[in-house]
């Protein structure tokens, strides 16, 4: 059972981690971590792993360095618990003092996995030290053979037995090899790790240099040079190519057992696949958090900008009506009221888009299909949109003139076509013809909205339907980036499809296809 020292400032964190770890490990918990002010207070309690927070690291970093140095070459791991904000606080001591870190909030499974990997690393290091000491003793015994050859042979035999027991323990992979790539022996744990059989080993089919990907061969050459100079190399990470062609990430440590006639070594190999997967999951989680924060920032920016303009217009016209009511002509009053109503309508559209997206993301966007006569619906919608458009825009409905009835959600269909027509108007600042084309074929209703506007750059088409995304050529044209995201959600709720064709400075065509009997 590993001994774990907890140095945490927060009392509740100490209690919770102690409860999580106590069933499997021996937990050393200073009565009040905050009262530990001198390194001497900690030196009397041996441990195999220290878990500490950023404050403790900053306070005791000299003790951490000294303790790690005193244990060398044995690994004494330190695990830092921190928040993303505190990573910067701990950076000046982080990489020279800490073996791993975990960010809050802490997942119990992730904590257990990291603790287990770090304790395994220490166990592996202790085994390496023990084996190295034994092998050094064997060398000394050989050199002193004239003083007692029988005793030296017995010691060698005993060392070989102990080494073989370690090889066969299957706690970690172990191999006997030379620096030319030959593997003369391996335990079952290593064979399983690389996907080969013992028969492959006997036939000489397993060579460590053949299993090493090209990008790691420079590191292997450095390790061989280190072995020649010191007889041992520090543990390092690499990958092996398995028998099936896949790769396995490993942590490997090597020590020399014989220098003549060639440099023969023993290597211990730990599969670190789980640790690498945990690191990848953490990176993905951080990336998703970053993207979410960006979306939040863009949403706040959109709300502050797009909502402010209509509100300012409403406020300004209201004040003008109050202060100058008697001085204004009736047509002027009507104009101001119409401007107020247009601003209110704009706010309602923005709120509808935000609410629609919010409901869609949590799966609560309602779908209420009814029988709807499409040609009449589209004709009325075009007439309403023409009222809000400038004189430079001519909106036309093109249809066969037949009566088409489909089972659709009227509110969602109105959002789809309104957003597409509004965009056609907005992004045709020079005016031009806008067409809503309605056709029905193979039990599907097809709506095409065409404009002669600024078009969409090809590089923006892939992200066109993402929330808050706007094309790179919109310039100063106002907008939220929500309209097309709402359209896509509404189309998918109908189990329909949407496509876009566009050419810059020529125009854009959106095609929406909906089943008529949904």
C-alpha positions as CSV (number, residue, x, y, z in Angstrom):
1,X,0.0,0.0,0.0
2,X,1.5,3.4,-1.1
3,X,2.0,6.2,1.4
4,X,0.5,9.5,0.2
5,X,1.3,12.8,1.9
6,X,-1.5,15.5,1.5
7,X,-0.4,19.1,1.6
8,X,-3.6,21.0,0.9
9,X,-4.6,24.4,2.2
10,X,-8.3,23.9,1.9
11,X,-9.7,21.8,4.8
12,X,-12.6,20.4,2.8
13,X,-10.3,19.3,-0.1
14,X,-8.0,17.5,2.5
15,X,-11.0,15.7,3.9
16,X,-12.5,14.7,0.6
17,X,-9.2,13.4,-0.9
18,X,-8.4,11.6,2.3
19,X,-11.8,9.7,2.1
20,X,-11.2,8.9,-1.6
21,X,-7.6,7.6,-1.1
22,X,-7.8,5.9,2.4
23,X,-9.4,2.7,1.2
24,X,-6.5,1.8,-1.0
25,X,-3.5,3.8,0.3
26,X,-1.9,4.9,3.6
27,X,-2.7,8.6,3.8
28,X,-0.4,11.0,5.7
29,X,-2.4,14.0,6.6
30,X,-0.8,16.8,8.7
31,X,-3.3,17.8,11.4
32,X,-3.5,21.3,10.0
33,X,-1.6,21.8,6.8
34,X,-1.4,25.5,7.3
35,X,0.5,25.0,10.6
36,X,3.3,23.2,8.8
37,X,5.8,26.0,8.4
38,X,9.2,24.3,8.4
39,X,10.5,21.5,6.1
40,X,11.7,19.7,9.2
41,X,8.0,19.2,10.2
42,X,7.6,17.0,7.0
43,X,10.9,15.2,6.9
44,X,10.0,12.8,9.7
45,X,7.1,11.2,7.6
46,X,8.3,9.1,4.7
47,X,6.0,8.9,1.7
48,X,5.7,7.6,-1.8
49,X,3.6,10.4,-3.3
50,X,2.9,13.9,-2.3
51,X,-0.3,15.7,-3.4
52,X,-0.2,19.4,-2.9
53,X,-1.9,22.6,-4.2
54,X,-0.3,25.7,-5.7
55,X,0.0,27.6,-2.4
56,X,1.9,24.6,-0.8
57,X,4.1,24.4,-3.8
58,X,5.1,28.0,-3.7
59,X,5.7,27.8,0.1
60,X,7.7,24.5,0.1
61,X,9.2,24.4,-3.3
62,X,12.8,24.4,-1.9
63,X,11.8,21.5,0.3
64,X,10.3,19.7,-2.7
65,X,13.5,20.2,-4.7
66,X,15.7,19.0,-1.9
67,X,13.5,16.0,-1.1
68,X,13.5,14.9,-4.8
69,X,17.2,15.4,-5.0
70,X,17.8,13.3,-1.9
71,X,15.8,10.4,-3.4
72,X,17.6,10.4,-6.8
73,X,17.9,8.3,-8.8
74,X,14.7,6.9,-7.3
75,X,11.6,8.8,-8.5
76,X,9.6,10.6,-5.7
77,X,6.5,11.9,-7.5
78,X,4.6,15.1,-6.7
79,X,1.1,15.7,-8.0
80,X,-0.2,19.3,-8.1
81,X,-3.9,20.0,-7.7
82,X,-4.8,23.4,-9.1
83,X,-7.3,25.5,-11.0
84,X,-6.6,26.8,-14.5
85,X,-6.2,30.2,-13.1
86,X,-3.5,29.0,-10.5
87,X,-1.4,27.3,-13.2
88,X,0.2,30.6,-13.9
89,X,0.7,31.2,-10.2
90,X,2.7,27.9,-9.9
91,X,4.5,28.1,-13.2
92,X,7.9,29.4,-11.9
93,X,8.3,26.1,-9.9
94,X,6.0,23.8,-11.9
95,X,8.1,21.9,-14.4
96,X,11.2,21.6,-12.2
97,X,9.3,20.4,-9.2
98,X,6.1,18.6,-10.3
99,X,5.6,15.3,-12.1
100,X,1.9,15.7,-13.0
101,X,-1.0,18.0,-12.3
102,X,-4.8,17.8,-12.2
103,X,-7.2,20.7,-12.5
104,X,-10.3,21.3,-10.4
105,X,-13.1,20.2,-10.4
106,X,-11.5,16.8,-9.7
107,X,-13.0,13.6,-11.2
108,X,-12.5,10.7,-8.8
109,X,-11.6,8.2,-11.6
110,X,-9.1,10.6,-13.1
111,X,-7.5,11.2,-9.7
112,X,-7.2,7.4,-9.0
113,X,-5.7,6.8,-12.4
114,X,-3.0,9.5,-12.0
115,X,-2.2,8.4,-8.4
116,X,-1.9,4.8,-9.6
117,X,0.4,5.8,-12.5
118,X,2.7,7.9,-10.3
119,X,2.9,5.2,-7.6
120,X,3.7,2.7,-10.4
121,X,6.5,5.0,-11.6
122,X,7.9,5.1,-8.1
123,X,7.6,1.3,-7.7
124,X,9.3,0.9,-11.1
125,X,12.1,3.3,-10.1
126,X,12.6,1.4,-6.8
127,X,12.8,-1.9,-8.6
128,X,15.3,-0.4,-11.1
129,X,17.4,0.8,-8.2
130,X,17.2,-2.6,-6.4
131,X,18.1,-4.4,-9.6
132,X,20.9,-2.0,-10.5
133,X,22.3,-2.4,-7.0
134,X,22.1,-6.1,-7.2
135,X,23.8,-6.1,-10.6
136,X,26.5,-3.7,-9.4
137,X,27.1,-6.1,-6.5
138,X,27.4,-8.9,-9.0
139,X,30.0,-7.0,-10.9
140,X,31.9,-6.3,-7.7
141,X,31.6,-10.0,-6.8
142,X,33.1,-11.0,-10.1
143,X,36.0,-8.5,-9.7
144,X,36.6,-10.1,-6.3
145,X,36.4,-13.6,-7.6
146,X,40.0,-14.4,-6.4
147,X,38.9,-13.7,-2.9
148,X,36.1,-16.2,-3.1
149,X,35.1,-17.6,-6.4
150,X,32.4,-19.9,-5.0
151,X,30.8,-17.1,-3.0
152,X,30.8,-14.9,-6.1
153,X,29.2,-17.6,-8.2
154,X,26.5,-18.2,-5.6
155,X,25.8,-14.5,-5.4
156,X,25.5,-14.3,-9.1
157,X,23.2,-17.3,-9.2
158,X,21.0,-15.7,-6.5
159,X,20.9,-12.4,-8.4
160,X,19.9,-14.1,-11.5
161,X,17.1,-15.9,-9.6
162,X,15.9,-12.6,-8.2
163,X,16.1,-11.0,-11.6
164,X,14.2,-13.8,-13.2
165,X,11.5,-13.5,-10.6
166,X,11.2,-9.8,-11.4
167,X,11.0,-10.6,-15.1
168,X,8.2,-13.2,-14.5
169,X,6.2,-11.0,-12.1
170,X,4.4,-9.4,-15.0
171,X,3.9,-6.2,-13.0
172,X,5.6,-4.3,-15.9
173,X,7.2,-5.4,-19.2
174,X,10.8,-6.4,-19.0
175,X,13.4,-7.4,-21.7
176,X,17.0,-8.4,-21.9
177,X,18.6,-6.9,-25.0
178,X,21.8,-5.5,-26.6
179,X,22.4,-2.1,-28.1
180,X,22.2,-3.6,-31.7
181,X,18.5,-4.3,-31.4
182,X,18.4,-7.9,-30.4
183,X,16.0,-9.0,-27.7
184,X,17.2,-12.2,-26.0
185,X,14.5,-12.5,-23.4
186,X,11.2,-10.9,-22.5
187,X,8.4,-11.5,-20.0
188,X,4.8,-12.1,-20.9
189,X,3.8,-8.6,-19.9
190,X,6.1,-7.2,-22.6
191,X,5.0,-9.7,-25.2
192,X,1.3,-8.8,-24.6
193,X,2.2,-5.1,-24.8
194,X,3.7,-5.4,-28.3
195,X,1.4,-8.1,-29.6
196,X,4.1,-10.8,-30.3
197,X,4.3,-14.4,-29.1
198,X,7.0,-16.3,-27.3
199,X,7.5,-18.3,-30.5
200,X,8.2,-15.0,-32.3
201,X,10.8,-14.3,-29.7
202,X,12.5,-17.6,-30.1
203,X,12.7,-17.2,-33.9
204,X,14.3,-13.8,-33.5
205,X,11.4,-11.8,-35.0
206,X,11.3,-9.2,-32.3
207,X,13.9,-6.4,-32.4
208,X,13.5,-3.3,-30.4
209,X,15.0,-1.0,-33.1
210,X,12.6,-2.4,-35.7
211,X,9.7,-1.7,-33.4
212,X,10.9,1.9,-32.8
213,X,9.2,4.5,-35.1
214,X,11.7,6.7,-37.0
215,X,10.9,9.9,-34.9
216,X,12.2,8.2,-31.7
217,X,15.5,6.8,-33.1
218,X,17.5,9.9,-32.2
219,X,16.3,9.6,-28.6
220,X,17.4,5.9,-28.6
221,X,20.8,6.9,-29.8
222,X,21.1,9.4,-27.0
223,X,20.1,6.7,-24.5
224,X,22.7,4.3,-25.9
225,X,25.4,7.0,-25.4
226,X,24.2,7.6,-21.9
227,X,24.4,3.8,-21.2
228,X,27.9,3.7,-22.4
229,X,29.0,6.6,-20.2
230,X,27.1,5.9,-17.0
231,X,25.7,2.3,-17.3
232,X,22.1,3.6,-16.8
233,X,19.8,6.0,-18.6
234,X,16.9,8.0,-17.1
235,X,13.4,6.8,-17.9
236,X,12.0,8.3,-21.0
237,X,8.8,8.1,-23.1
238,X,8.6,6.6,-26.6
239,X,6.4,4.4,-28.7
240,X,6.7,0.8,-30.0
241,X,5.1,-0.5,-33.2
242,X,3.0,-3.5,-32.3
243,X,2.7,-6.7,-34.4
244,X,-0.6,-5.5,-35.9
245,X,0.9,-2.1,-36.9
246,X,-0.7,0.0,-34.2
247,X,1.4,1.9,-31.7
248,X,1.7,1.7,-27.9
249,X,3.1,4.5,-25.8
250,X,5.6,3.4,-23.1
251,X,7.8,4.7,-20.3
252,X,11.2,2.8,-20.5
253,X,14.2,2.7,-18.2
254,X,17.4,0.8,-19.1
255,X,20.5,-0.4,-17.1
256,X,23.7,-2.1,-18.3
257,X,24.3,-5.7,-17.0
258,X,27.3,-6.6,-19.1
259,X,29.8,-4.7,-21.2
260,X,31.8,-7.5,-22.9
261,X,31.8,-8.7,-25.6
262,X,28.9,-6.3,-26.3
263,X,26.8,-3.9,-24.2
264,X,24.0,-6.0,-22.8
265,X,21.1,-4.3,-21.0
266,X,17.9,-4.9,-19.1
267,X,15.0,-2.6,-19.8
268,X,11.7,-2.2,-17.9
269,X,8.8,-1.0,-20.0
270,X,5.5,0.5,-18.6
271,X,2.4,0.8,-20.9
272,X,1.2,4.4,-20.4
273,X,-1.7,4.2,-22.8
274,X,-4.2,5.1,-20.1
275,X,-2.2,8.2,-19.0
276,X,-1.9,9.4,-22.6
277,X,-5.7,8.9,-23.1
278,X,-6.4,10.9,-19.9
279,X,-4.1,13.7,-21.1
280,X,-5.9,13.7,-24.5
281,X,-9.3,13.9,-22.8
282,X,-8.1,16.7,-20.7
283,X,-6.9,18.6,-23.7
284,X,-10.2,18.1,-25.4
285,X,-12.1,19.2,-22.4
286,X,-10.0,22.4,-22.2
287,X,-10.5,23.0,-25.9
288,X,-14.3,22.7,-25.5
289,X,-14.2,25.0,-22.5
290,X,-12.3,27.5,-24.5
291,X,-14.8,27.3,-27.4
292,X,-17.7,27.7,-24.9
293,X,-16.1,30.8,-23.4
294,X,-15.6,32.2,-26.9
295,X,-19.3,31.6,-27.7
296,X,-20.3,33.3,-24.4
297,X,-18.1,36.3,-25.2
298,X,-19.5,36.6,-28.7
299,X,-23.1,36.3,-27.4
300,X,-22.5,39.1,-24.9
301,X,-21.0,41.3,-27.6
302,X,-23.9,40.6,-29.9
303,X,-26.5,41.3,-27.3
304,X,-24.9,44.6,-26.2
305,X,-24.6,45.7,-29.9
306,X,-27.7,44.4,-31.6
307,X,-30.1,45.1,-28.8
308,X,-28.7,48.6,-28.1
309,X,-29.6,50.0,-31.5
310,X,-33.3,49.2,-31.4
311,X,-33.6,50.3,-27.8
312,X,-31.8,53.6,-28.5
313,X,-34.2,54.2,-31.4
314,X,-37.3,53.4,-29.3
315,X,-36.0,55.6,-26.5
316,X,-35.1,58.5,-28.8
317,X,-38.4,58.6,-30.7
318,X,-40.4,58.2,-27.4
319,X,-38.6,61.3,-25.9
320,X,-39.2,63.2,-29.1
321,X,-42.9,62.4,-29.0
322,X,-43.2,63.4,-25.4
323,X,-41.3,66.7,-25.7
324,X,-42.6,67.9,-29.1
325,X,-45.9,66.2,-29.4
326,X,-47.8,69.4,-30.0
327,X,-45.3,70.7,-32.6
328,X,-45.2,67.5,-34.7
329,X,-47.5,67.0,-37.7
330,X,-49.7,63.9,-37.8
331,X,-47.6,62.3,-40.6
332,X,-44.4,62.9,-38.7
333,X,-46.0,61.3,-35.6
334,X,-47.0,58.3,-37.6
335,X,-43.5,58.0,-39.1
336,X,-42.0,58.0,-35.6
337,X,-44.4,55.4,-34.3
338,X,-43.7,53.2,-37.3
339,X,-40.0,53.5,-36.6
340,X,-40.7,52.5,-33.0
341,X,-42.7,49.5,-34.2
342,X,-40.0,48.4,-36.6
343,X,-37.4,48.5,-33.7
344,X,-39.8,46.5,-31.5
345,X,-40.2,44.0,-34.3
346,X,-36.4,43.7,-34.6
347,X,-36.1,43.0,-30.9
348,X,-38.8,40.4,-31.1
349,X,-36.9,38.7,-34.0
350,X,-33.6,38.7,-32.0
351,X,-35.3,37.2,-28.9
352,X,-37.1,34.6,-31.0
353,X,-33.8,33.5,-32.6
354,X,-32.0,33.3,-29.2
355,X,-34.9,31.4,-27.6
356,X,-35.2,29.0,-30.6
357,X,-31.5,28.2,-30.4
358,X,-31.6,27.8,-26.7
359,X,-34.5,25.4,-26.8
360,X,-32.9,23.4,-29.7
361,X,-29.7,23.0,-27.8
362,X,-31.4,21.4,-24.8
363,X,-33.8,19.4,-26.9
364,X,-36.9,21.4,-26.0
365,X,-37.7,23.1,-29.3
366,X,-41.4,22.2,-30.0
367,X,-42.5,20.8,-33.4
368,X,-46.3,21.3,-34.0
369,X,-47.1,20.3,-37.7
370,X,-50.4,21.4,-39.2
371,X,-51.9,21.2,-42.7
372,X,-50.7,24.4,-44.5
373,X,-51.5,25.7,-47.9
374,X,-47.9,26.7,-49.0
375,X,-48.6,29.0,-52.0
376,X,-50.9,31.2,-50.0
377,X,-48.6,31.2,-47.0
378,X,-45.6,32.2,-49.1
379,X,-47.5,34.9,-51.0
380,X,-48.6,36.6,-47.7
381,X,-45.0,36.3,-46.3
382,X,-43.5,37.9,-49.5
383,X,-46.0,40.8,-49.2
384,X,-45.1,41.4,-45.6
385,X,-41.4,41.3,-46.3
386,X,-41.8,43.8,-49.2
387,X,-43.3,46.3,-46.8
388,X,-40.1,46.2,-44.7
389,X,-37.7,46.2,-47.7
390,X,-36.3,49.3,-49.3
391,X,-37.6,50.5,-52.7
392,X,-34.4,49.2,-54.3
393,X,-35.4,45.6,-53.5
394,X,-38.1,43.8,-55.4
395,X,-39.3,40.5,-53.8
396,X,-41.1,38.1,-56.0
397,X,-42.8,34.7,-55.5
398,X,-42.4,32.2,-58.2
399,X,-44.7,29.1,-58.1
400,X,-46.7,27.0,-60.5
401,X,-49.9,28.5,-59.2
402,X,-51.2,25.2,-57.9
403,X,-52.6,24.5,-54.5
404,X,-49.8,22.7,-52.4
405,X,-50.8,21.5,-49.0
406,X,-48.1,20.2,-46.6
407,X,-47.9,19.1,-43.0
408,X,-45.4,21.6,-41.5
409,X,-44.8,23.7,-38.4
410,X,-46.1,27.1,-39.4
411,X,-44.1,29.0,-36.9
412,X,-40.8,27.3,-37.7
413,X,-41.5,27.6,-41.5
414,X,-42.0,31.3,-41.0
415,X,-38.7,31.6,-39.1
416,X,-36.9,29.7,-41.9
417,X,-38.2,31.8,-44.8
418,X,-38.2,35.1,-42.9
419,X,-34.5,34.7,-41.9
420,X,-33.5,33.7,-45.5
421,X,-35.5,36.6,-47.0
422,X,-34.2,39.1,-44.4
423,X,-30.6,38.0,-45.2
424,X,-31.3,38.4,-48.9
425,X,-32.4,42.0,-48.3
426,X,-29.6,42.8,-45.8
427,X,-26.8,41.4,-47.9
428,X,-28.0,43.1,-51.1
429,X,-27.1,46.6,-50.0
430,X,-27.3,47.9,-53.6
431,X,-30.7,46.5,-54.1
432,X,-31.7,44.0,-56.8
433,X,-34.3,41.3,-57.4
434,X,-35.0,38.7,-54.6
435,X,-37.0,35.6,-55.5
436,X,-38.8,33.0,-53.4
437,X,-39.4,30.0,-55.6
438,X,-41.8,27.3,-54.5
439,X,-42.0,23.9,-56.1
440,X,-43.2,20.5,-55.1
441,X,-41.9,17.1,-56.3
442,X,-41.7,13.5,-55.0
443,X,-43.7,14.4,-52.0
444,X,-41.3,17.2,-51.0
445,X,-41.7,20.9,-50.8
446,X,-38.7,22.9,-52.2
447,X,-38.1,26.5,-51.3
448,X,-35.4,28.5,-53.0
449,X,-34.4,32.0,-51.9
450,X,-32.2,33.8,-54.5
451,X,-30.6,37.2,-54.3
452,X,-28.1,39.4,-56.3
453,X,-26.1,40.5,-53.2
454,X,-22.5,40.3,-52.0
455,X,-22.3,36.5,-52.0
456,X,-20.4,34.3,-49.6
457,X,-16.7,33.5,-49.8
458,X,-16.0,29.8,-50.3
459,X,-13.9,29.6,-47.1
460,X,-16.9,30.6,-45.0
461,X,-19.4,28.0,-46.4
462,X,-18.3,25.2,-44.1
463,X,-19.1,27.1,-40.9
464,X,-22.0,29.1,-42.3
465,X,-24.6,27.5,-40.1
466,X,-22.7,27.8,-36.8
467,X,-24.0,30.1,-34.1
468,X,-22.5,33.6,-34.2
469,X,-20.5,32.9,-37.4
470,X,-20.6,35.6,-40.1
471,X,-19.0,35.6,-43.5
472,X,-15.7,37.5,-43.7
473,X,-17.0,39.9,-46.4
474,X,-20.0,41.4,-44.5
475,X,-18.0,44.6,-43.6
476,X,-20.1,47.0,-41.6
477,X,-23.5,45.3,-42.3
478,X,-25.1,44.6,-38.9
479,X,-26.0,41.1,-37.9
480,X,-25.9,38.5,-35.1
481,X,-24.8,35.4,-36.8
482,X,-27.8,33.6,-35.4
483,X,-30.3,33.5,-38.3
484,X,-28.8,30.7,-40.3
485,X,-28.2,28.6,-37.2
486,X,-31.9,29.0,-36.4
487,X,-32.8,28.1,-40.0
488,X,-30.8,24.9,-39.8
489,X,-32.3,23.8,-36.5
490,X,-35.9,24.4,-37.8
491,X,-35.1,22.5,-41.0
492,X,-33.7,19.5,-39.2
493,X,-36.7,19.4,-36.9
494,X,-38.8,18.9,-40.1
495,X,-36.3,16.1,-41.1
496,X,-35.5,18.3,-44.1
497,X,-32.3,19.5,-45.7
498,X,-30.7,22.9,-46.6
499,X,-28.1,23.7,-49.2
500,X,-26.4,26.8,-50.4
501,X,-24.8,28.0,-53.6
502,X,-23.0,31.3,-53.7
503,X,-20.6,33.4,-55.8
504,X,-19.1,36.6,-54.5
505,X,-20.5,39.8,-56.1
506,X,-23.0,37.7,-58.0
507,X,-25.5,36.4,-55.4
508,X,-26.6,33.5,-53.2
509,X,-29.2,30.8,-53.4
510,X,-30.5,28.8,-50.4
511,X,-32.5,25.7,-51.1
512,X,-34.7,24.2,-48.3
513,X,-36.3,20.8,-48.9
514,X,-39.0,19.6,-46.5
515,X,-41.1,16.4,-46.5
516,X,-44.8,17.3,-47.2
517,X,-46.2,14.6,-44.9
518,X,-43.9,14.9,-41.9
